[in-house]
Amino acid sequence: MTGIWIAGLGLQTVSQVTREVEFAIRSSREVLYLDTGVATRSFLETLCPRITSLYEESYSEEGARASAYEHMAARVVDAALDHPPVTFAIHGHPLVAAHPPFLVLELANALDIPVTVLPGISAIDAILADLRIDPVVHGVQMYEATDLLLRRRPLQPEVPAIIWQIGPLETCLHSMAVSRPERFSRLIAHLRQYYPPRHEVVAIYCSPHPILPPAIFRFALEDMDQYAPEIHAGFTLYVPPAASRPIQDYDLLAKLYSVDHLRSITRS
């Protein structure tokens, strides 16, 4: 029997909650949620009588995000020990750019609490839809923005890049303060090693509500700092490819429409 459901609420909560997530919430004795949508609590209260928001009690201005994550995980596990089953409900997909669920998984494993993870629509899905991107055509490379800088990760300019969490760049502290242009200097310098300065990039904040459009800013790479006041914690940077990689294996290319080759790699 599941003691904890870790469930994704989707980006637009009410309209994107899956049936399996709704079942988990209805089956829970408490839902502890991390989502700041205006209608989230009201919606969850129609499914479960005991609802707890973890956002307000966990985060503090200029406080360490790691401390907030540890507090959330402890609250979820304590609830599961006291009155299982419970649901830890998270905005988007619960395992995409979210550390608290992994802490819950670690603690639950140590305490032999059964956990079931239920997926939700994530920012990845919404970005692909909003920007009309097929990640299979050219591939995709994805990095968290601050980690990209810390590790000086190389980029492939012929492969589309998704850079997560550009809003809270260069800090592990929680803050709602508006960014200064200087916040993006290192990121711009790093990207300019691989892309031309006037290469068009896209900062996108996927819509959190069905009646709101996504916030999309298109600008030259070197002009990113000019959008600092608009780029809040929910924004992601999409960098289109600057070139196309030429085909290298012409032998394979010649075989792609060959029936003989197909039969040589399959069984009838």
N, C-alpha and C positions, 0 to 999 in steps of 0.2 A: 504493500500500500504506500502510495506517495505521501511523504511528510511535507515536502516543499515543492510547489510548482514555481519555476522561474519562467515567467511568461512575458512575451513581447506584446505591447499594446498597439503597435503600428505607429505611424507618425500622426495620424489624424484620429487617434483613439476610437471614438464612438463609431465611425464609419469603417474602420479597418481592423477591428478586433475579430479574430478568427473564431470559428465555432468551438474549436478545442480549447482556446483560451477562455472563452465565455463559460464553457463547462467547468473548467478548473476553478474559476472565480466563484461560480455558483456552488461548487462543492467545498469551498474553503470556509473555515471558521473565522479567518481574518485575511484581509488583503492589505499588504504593506506596499505602497506604490511610490514610484519615482517618475513623476510626470507633472509638468507645470501647466498643462492645458487647462483652459478656463472651465471646460465641461467635464473634465476627467473624474473628479470626485463625485459629482452628481450622477454620472453614468455608473460608476462602480457601486454606488449606494443602492442602485436598483437591482444589483446582482448579489450583494453580500451585505449583511447587517453591520459588520465591523470593518471600518476602513481607516487606515492610518497613512498619512502623508509623511514620507521620510525626508523630503526636501528641506522643509523649514527647520526641522529639529537637528539636521545633520550638517548643513553648510553654515559657515560664518564668513563675513566679509574679510578677505585677506587671510583666512584660515587655510591650513593645508588640506587639499582635496583628499589625500590619503587618509587623513583622520576621519573625514566625513564618510569615506567608503567603509572604513572599519566599523564605524558606528552603525551604518546601515546593515552590514552583514551580521553583526552581533544581534541587532534587533530582530532580524528575520529568523535567525537560528533560535533565539530565546523564545520567540512566539511558537516556532515549530515544536520545541521541547515541551512547552506548556499546554498548547491546545492545537495539535495538528488535525487536519492538514491546513497549511497556509499558502498563500500565493504572494510571491515577490514579483510585482508587475512593473515593467519598465517601458518607458517610451521607446518606440522603434523595435528593433530586434535586441533581445536581452544580452547577446554575446558580441554585439558589434559596437566597438568604442565604449565599452562599459566594463569597468573593473570590479564593482561590487559583486556581481553574480559569481565571479571566479573565487572571490573570498568566501561566499556562501557555499559553493561547491567544496572548497577545501575544508571548511569547518564541518559541514554536513558529513563528509566522508570520514572525518576523524570521529564523529559521534554516531556513525551508522544510521544516519537519517536518509531515507530514500528520497532522491531528487529527480524530478522530470523537467526537462527544458523544452519549452514550447516556443517556436519561432514567431516572429512578427515582421511586418513590412518595415524595412530599414531605410536609412538615407541612401544606401546603395541603390535600392530598387527605385526610389523616387528620382534620384539623380539621372539614372538611365532613361527613365520615362520623360522627365522634364527637359533634358537636353537631347533627347532622341539619339541615344548612343547604343550601339550593339557592342558589348565588350569582347565578343568572339572574333570580330573582324580583324582588329589590330592588336588584340590583347589589352591588358590594363595593368598598370603598376600602382600600388597604393601604399602610402606611408602616413604615419602620424606626423604632423608638422614639426613639433619640437624634437621628436626622435630623429627626424630627417636631418636636422641641423646638428644634433649632438653626435651622431654617428657619421656625419658627412656622407650620407648614402649617395652613391652615383645614380643618375637617372638615364634612361634610354630615350632620347628625344624623338625616336620614331614610334614610341609606344605611348598611348594616352596615359596621363597621370592623374590620380585622385589624391589630393593632400588633405587629410582630415584635420579638424580642430585648429584651423588657422586663427580663429577668434581668441582662444586662450593661449596663444603662442608665447613661448619663452617663460612660462611660470607653472609651478605646481600648486599655486595658491588660488583659491576661489575669489573671483571679483566680478562685480557688475559694472565696474568703471569703464568708460569709453576709452578705446585705444588711441594712443598718439601715433602719428605717422612713423616715428622711429621704431615702433614695434616690429615693423616688417622689413627693416633694412637688411638683416642677416638672411632672411628668406629670399628676398629679391636677389641678393648677391649670389646666393647658392644656386638659384634657378638660372641665373644668367650665365653660369658656366656651361649650360646645356641648351639654352634657348636664346634666340635673338631678343634684344631689349624691347622691340616693338611687337613681339609675338603676343597675339591676343589670348588671354586667359579668362576664366569665368569664376566669379565668386557666387556661390549659390546657397540659399537657405530654403530648404524644401518646406512647402506649406504645412503648418500644423493644424489647419482647419479646412474643411471641404469648400468653404466659400471664399477662402483667401488664395490668391495666386502665389507661386513661389517668388522669392526675392532673388533676382538674377542681375548681376552687374558684370558687364563685359568691358575689359580694358587692356591696354598694353601692359605687359609684365612689369616694366619699369615704373608704371604709374600706380601700382597697387597701394602704395602708401597714401595716395590721395583719397582712398576709400576707407581709411582707418575708422572714421566715426560710424560708418554704416556696418562694418564687419564685426558682428557680435559673436558670442560663443557658439552659435549654431551654424556658422558658415563653414563651407567646404570649398576648396579650390580645385577646379578642373583645368588641367593643362592639355590642350589638344596636341597631337603629334606635330612636330615641326618639319618632319621629313618622312619619307616612306622607305622602308627597308627593302632592298632589291632581293629577288629570288636567288638563292644560291644553288639549290639542288635541281638542276634541269632534268636530270635522269628521272627523278620522282615526278616532276611536272609532266613529263611525256607519258607517264603511266596512269595519270589520274582518271582518264576516260577509257582505259584499256580493259576490255572484258577479260582477256587472258591474265592480266595482272590481278584483277579482282578475284578470279578463280584460284590464282596461286596463293592468295592470302586468306581464303575462306574455305569452308567445307560444305559440300552439297548435302 
